[in-house]
Amino acid sequence: MELLLDYNIWISFLSLAALEIILGIDNVVFVALMVQHLPDGQREKARILGLTLALVMRIALLFGVAWIISLQEPWFEILGHQLSGKDILMLVGGGFLLYKGTNSIHDEVTGDYKETMKTYSGTFAAVVAQVVLIDIVFSFDSVMTAVGLTKVIEVIVAAMTVAMLVMIFSSGFIAGIIQRFPTLKILALSFIMLIGVFLVAEGLGFHVPKGYIYFAMAFSLGVETLNLLSRRRRLARAAKKDN
């Protein structure tokens, strides 16, 4: 009951769920390509079953990460700084998020992203197995992002579950919004990089209050909302002048 009354918990939950939904659309589109060769009766079943099993595997990975974070006894020392299992995971995870965020933003801005494996084949079971495997490979950044926002496992599991349900039943609608406002994805990737910096700092022994991260995210989202509203009004005025 105390968790439900803590506003920090709700901020963490909403922030994480929103990031999971925005950044998970690409995965949903990828899954749609993988199942499109199946018969109509199996296509939707394979998509839902694959994403559901992928969520289970992602939660299992989360508990593995949470166990490593609990290892706070020093393993070794470098340049006078003692590193535990938690520190190493924070450094590796933070570095990975920085790389993933930078690389993804570069691809979005330059348009260098090239879609691979456009055709797929295989039975129903093979396709489901491929969906699960691909999601495991690409879920490390999702799990590390979650850990960077909150250490409450229940919140992370709830946010991941809600995000997956939204992506399963509303993927077309969400994809349409992101296609209409592509800067939202850039903003989400920027948040990923911000969390990466936070994790690296934590790994090096510098504690950064999460309130700073939430404030930066809220401020950036507010500015982007104003930009979108301003752009929409300019387009409306231009349309009136043309008429």
Disulfide bonds with the S-S distance in Angstrom:
none
